[in-house]
Amino acid sequence: MSAQQNSSLPVPLPSTIHYEVPLRILEQKTMKAIPIRGSQQQLVHELMVTLRKAVAQQKRLEETFEQAGLPIEHHWSVETIAGEKPSPPQ
């Protein structure tokens, strides 16, 4: 079944928490634990930039789905069953 035929089912996307948690850990913990101006700090900074770009790209993707009238379903894990309402981890 193609996406055109299956347009009533929501498009599964990762919950934004999957970006936010690692970003906060990197900002609040990792950066404080490594030497200032070290090569590791630059790598951590690059990873933080990449995560921010991923969030922005997902938001743009969600906007295109909304403009096309496609519903979105945020998933917390890959184990979510199709059509089942995802719930946050406990």
HELIX and SHEET records of a PDB file:
HELIX    1   1 ILE A   17  ILE A   25  1                                   9    
HELIX    2   2 LEU A   26  THR A   30  3                                   5    
HELIX    3   3 MET A   31  ALA A   33  1                                   3    
HELIX    4   4 SER A   39  GLN A   67  1                                  29    
SHEET    1   A 2 VAL A  11  PRO A  14  0                                        
SHEET    2   A 2 ILE A  72  HIS A  75  1                                        
END                                                                             
